[in-house]
Amino acid sequence: MNSNNKKRKLDVVVISDVHLGTYGCHAKELLRYLKSINPKIIILNGDIIDIWQFKKSYWPKAHMKVIKYIIGWISEGKEIYYITGNHDEMLRKFVDFKISSFSIKNKLILELDGKKSWFFHGDVFDVTMEHSIWLAKLGAKGYDFLILINKAVNNISEFFGKGKISLSKKIKDSVKSAVKFINNFEKTATDIAIQNKFDYVVCGHIHQPVIKNIVTNEGEVMYLNSGDWIENLTALEYTNKKWVLYKYNNLHYQKEEAKETIEEQDLVDKTAKEIFGELVEDFNFKN
């Protein structure tokens, strides 16, 4: 692990839609990224652990290492906000829970260099979440299956010297209803943000990383989406009064990757209760 003085210093980092516990999660890549930064504030903007699709039979060590690394940050006293999403909605029972520098929220408002920033996951704007949660869960399982197929396709593609492709991205980009949903999502978020005089509105949920300035007849706001760690492998970084969209590049981590022990399918065969019990034991809750 790099020493702190070699890590990139950030005022804020926003990560969402990691979906730990699913086949599509790029936990190893996320862990390399986390080890490369030294943020003052960490905002986990929903769907970090995929409680919807949690399986006893699938919990790789890399997924556990991500959680333990975040717990290490808590032990260091870093300010961490866990904003609940739809895949980890069970945690909404614990909203406003706080221990040390860690707290669970449904939404968060922060002032960054004199500007108001509104953070929330974004599933509140999803009609399927509001009226048909079973349909949303079914769609999540279908998405996870599509990611598995996508991995197989990319393995074949790389074998023949071709580049990687994203099946789900191609579907989203080509299906008009998907494009319309994304546009409606962004419009709803920005309209509400402008009405409430926020300078920044920061979401996740739709796995569409972006930073863009929105101007309407009512006002102006910067809309940001942190993307995901399934396909895009992105995060939002704020430092020196500026937001930047980070995109993971494996070439930047070749040295670290060479030093790592490969644990492709080193699974932890434990129940959810056992896993989170172990995490509680690892964390020092004493004042």
N, C-alpha and C positions, 0 to 999 in steps of 0.2 A: 504494500500500500504506500502511496506517495505521502510524504509529510505535508502538513497543512500549508506550509509556505510555498509548496510547488503546485498547489491546487488553485484553480481559477476562483477568485473571490467574487461572490454574487450577493447582492442585497436580498433578492428574492428568487426562488425557483418554484415553478408550478409544474406539477406532474399529475397526469390523470390517466384513467383507462388502462391500467397496467394489466388487470385481470389475472392476478396471481392465482394459480390453481387450475388454469386452462392450458390446453395444448398450444395455443397460439402465442402465449406470453413469452416475450424475449427478456427473461429475467437476468441472464448472464450479461447481456448488453446493457441493461439498466444498471446493474451492479457496477460495471466498469465506469459508466457515466457518473454514478453517485460518488464513486471513489475519486473522481477527477475534479470535483467542485467543492467549494467551501462556502456554502450559503449562510446568511444570517437568519433568513426566514424560509421555511419550507412549507409549501401549500400542496397537500395531497388532495386533488380536486375530484374525488369520487372514483368508484370502481377500481380501487387499488387491489383489494382481495375480492375475487368473484365468488361470493357466498352462494349465489344462485346455482352455480355449476360445480361447486366443490365436490370432489370425489376422494374417498379414502385411498383409492388405488392410484391417484395421481397427485403427488406433491413432491416435486424434485427438490433436491438440496439447494439448488440455485434460488428457488422461490423463498425458501426459509432464510437464506443468506440476505436477501433484500430486506426482509422484515427485521432481521437482527441488526442490519446496518443502520436502519432508521432508528431502532431502539438505542443504538450506540449514540446517535445524534441527540436523542432525548437525554441520555445520561450526561452528555456534554453541556446540556442546558440550551441547545438550539431551540428557537421558537418554531413549533410545528403545529399546523392546523390540519386536521383530517376532516375534509368536507364530504359528507355522505353522498353516494350516488344511488342508482337503482339496483345495481348488482350487489351492493353492500348495504342495502336499505335496512337490514337488521340492526345496524349500528345507530339508526335514528332513534332507537329506544334510549340511547345514551348521550343524546345531544346535550351539550354544555358540560359534559364530563370533562374534568381537568385534573391532570396530575403532572407535577413539575412544569415543564414548558410545553407540554402536549395537551391539546384540547380537541374535542369533536364538535363540529358545527354542521348546520344545514346550509348556511350561507355565511359570508364573511365580508365585512367592509373595513378596508385599511386605507390610511392616508399615506401616500408615497410622495415625498417631496412636494407636499402641499396639494396633491391631486387625489381625489376620491376614487378608490378602486373597489369594484363589486365583484366578488368571487362566488360562484355557485356551479354545481355540476351541470344542470341543464335539463334533466329528465322531467322537470315540472312542465315543460313545454311539449312533451311527447304525448300525443293523443292515445297511442296504444298503451302507454304506461298508466294513463288516467282511467281508461275505460276497459282495457283488456290485458291485464297483467299476464295472464296465461299465454296470450298470443305473443307478447314481448319475450317471455321466457322460451317459448318454442322457437322464436326467431333467433334468440341467443344461441340455442343448441345448433340450429342450422348454420349459423355464422361460424361457430367453432368447428363444425364438420367441414365447412368450405375452406377454412384455414388449413386443416389437415390435408385436404386435396391439393391446396395451393402449394404446400410444402413439397409434396410428392412431384407435382408438376415442375417446380423450380429445381429440384434435385436432378430431374431428367434434363431440364433446360441447361443447367450448368455443366452437366456431363458432356453435352454437345457444344459447349462453348457459347451458349446464348445467355442473354441477360435475364434477370429475374422479372417476373410479372406479378401483378396483384389482381387476382380474379375479382375480389370484392370491390376494388376500386373501379375496375372496368364496368362492373354492374352498376355501381352508384353513379358513375359518370354518364352511363348510357340510358338508364331508366329515368324517364321524365319525373315520375312521382318521387324518386329519391332526391333528385336535384331540387324539386319544388319544396320538399320537406326541409332540406338544408337551408334554402333561401328563406323559408318561413321562420325557421328556428332563429337564424341570425337577425331577421327583421324584428321578431318579437323581443328578443334579448336587447337589441339596441334601442328600440322604441321605449321600453320600460326604463332603460338606463338613462336615456335623454330626459325623460319625464322627471326622473329623480335627481337629475343634475350630476350624474357620475361622469368622471373623466375616462375611466376604463371599465369595461365589462369583460370578465374573464370566465370562460366556460370550458367544458369538456364534452362528454357524452356522444357526440356525433362522429368522433374520430376524423375530424377534418381540421388539421392544423393551419392556422392563419393569423395574421395580424393585418388589420385594415382599418382605415379611418372612415367612419360613416357620417355623412352629412344629410340632414333632412330639413324640412321647413321649420321643425321644432327646435333644432339644435345640432350638436355634433358630439360624437363619442368615438373612442377607439375600441373596436371589437377584437378580442383575442381568444383563440381556442388552442389549448395545449396539445391536441391531437391524441396520440395513444402509443402504447408499447406492444402493439400487435402487428401492425403493418408499417406505420409511419416512423415509429421510434423517435418521438419528438418531445420537447419540453419548452416551456417559456422561461426566459431569464431576464431579470430586471437588475440593471446596475448602471451607475452614472446617469441616472434619470432617463434611461432608455430601455424599452422592451426589445428583446431579440428572440426570434424563433430558432431554437437549437434543433439540429437534425443529426442523429447519430451516424457516424461514419466509421466503419470497422477499421479503416486504414490508420486512424488516429490511435488505435489501441492495440496495434500488432505486438508491441513489446510485452504489454500486460497479458495479452492472450497467450503468448508463447510460454509465459511463466505459470499459467493456470493449469491445474489438473483437470483433464476433461472428464466430466461426469454426465454424459449425455442422458442416460436414463437411470441415474442413481436415485431411486425413489424412496420416500419416507413413508412407510406403511403404518400410518397412525390415523386415528379419528381426529375430527376437527377439535374436539375437546382436549385431546392429548397434545395436539400441536400448539394450541393457544395457551394451554397450561404450562408448556415448556417455555413459551415466550415470556409469560408472567414471571416464572422462576428466574429467567435470565435478567430481567429488569429489576433494578434496585429501587423499590418503592419507599424506602426509608427517607424521612425528611432530613 
